[in-house]
Amino acid sequence: MDSKSGLTTLFVDALALSVTANAVIAMRLTKMAFGAVDPKRESSLMVAEKIDAAAEASFAAARAIVAGEGHHAAGRAVAVYKRRVERNLRRLAGG
């Protein structure tokens, strides 16, 4: 894969992540507003998830760098966030 297609893939993945993350935010806020989830619990969960995701993404990027694949570091970090955001979307959607 050349660098241009790698950057295009990274851009598409990051764009898809941002769309999914916005859907998760909308679902969380809606569920909190209508009492479908406990706002205190959901807020605490959001903070804990962000800390865990940042740590996991950092380690994934660092592993790529240490393995001599620094050009994959950003993609590996985005992949971590993508998995976690999609998991939240499924949980909030009830499936």
C-alpha positions as CSV (number, residue, x, y, z in Angstrom):
1,M,0.0,0.0,0.0
2,D,1.4,3.4,-0.9
3,S,1.4,6.3,1.5
4,K,-1.4,8.1,-0.4
5,S,-3.8,5.2,-0.1
6,G,-2.8,4.8,3.6
7,L,-3.6,8.4,4.3
8,T,-6.9,8.0,2.5
9,T,-7.8,5.0,4.6
10,L,-6.8,6.9,7.7
11,F,-9.0,9.9,6.7
12,V,-12.0,7.7,5.9
13,D,-11.6,5.8,9.2
14,A,-11.3,9.0,11.2
15,L,-14.3,10.5,9.4
16,A,-16.4,7.4,10.0
17,L,-15.3,7.5,13.7
18,S,-16.4,11.1,14.0
19,V,-19.9,10.3,12.6
20,T,-20.3,7.3,14.9
21,A,-19.0,9.2,17.9
22,N,-21.6,12.0,17.3
23,A,-24.4,9.3,17.1
24,V,-23.2,8.0,20.5
25,I,-23.2,11.4,22.0
26,A,-26.7,12.1,20.7
27,M,-28.0,8.8,22.0
28,R,-26.4,9.3,25.4
29,L,-27.8,12.7,25.8
30,T,-31.3,11.7,24.6
31,K,-31.3,8.7,27.0
32,M,-30.2,10.8,29.9
33,A,-32.8,13.5,29.1
34,F,-35.6,11.0,29.0
35,G,-34.4,9.0,32.0
36,A,-33.6,5.8,30.1
37,V,-30.2,5.7,31.7
38,D,-28.9,7.1,35.1
39,P,-27.1,10.3,34.2
40,K,-24.6,10.0,37.0
41,R,-23.7,6.4,36.1
42,E,-23.5,7.3,32.4
43,S,-21.4,10.4,33.0
44,S,-19.0,8.3,35.2
45,L,-18.9,5.6,32.5
46,M,-18.0,8.2,29.8
47,V,-15.1,9.5,31.7
48,A,-13.7,6.1,32.6
49,E,-14.2,4.9,29.0
50,K,-12.3,8.0,27.6
51,I,-9.3,7.4,30.0
52,D,-9.2,3.6,29.1
53,A,-9.5,4.3,25.4
54,A,-6.8,7.0,25.5
55,A,-4.4,4.5,27.3
56,E,-5.2,1.7,24.9
57,A,-4.8,3.9,21.8
58,S,-1.5,5.2,23.1
59,F,-0.2,1.7,23.7
60,A,-1.4,0.6,20.3
61,A,0.4,3.5,18.6
62,A,3.6,2.9,20.7
63,R,3.6,-0.8,19.8
64,A,3.5,0.1,16.1
65,I,6.4,2.5,16.6
66,V,8.5,0.0,18.6
67,A,7.8,-2.6,15.9
68,G,9.3,-0.2,13.3
69,E,5.8,0.5,11.8
70,G,5.5,4.1,12.9
71,H,3.6,4.8,9.7
72,H,0.7,2.6,11.1
73,A,0.6,4.3,14.6
74,A,-2.2,6.7,13.9
75,G,-4.3,4.0,12.2
76,R,-3.8,1.7,15.1
77,A,-4.9,4.4,17.5
78,V,-8.0,5.2,15.4
79,A,-8.9,1.5,15.3
80,V,-9.0,1.4,19.1
81,Y,-11.4,4.3,19.3
82,K,-13.5,2.9,16.4
83,R,-14.0,-0.4,18.2
84,R,-14.9,1.3,21.5
85,V,-17.3,3.8,20.0
86,E,-19.0,1.1,18.0
87,R,-19.4,-1.0,21.1
88,N,-21.0,2.0,22.9
89,L,-23.3,2.5,19.9
90,R,-24.5,-1.1,20.1
91,R,-24.9,-0.9,23.9
92,L,-26.9,2.3,23.7
93,A,-29.0,1.1,20.8
94,G,-29.9,-2.0,22.9
95,G,-28.3,-4.5,20.6
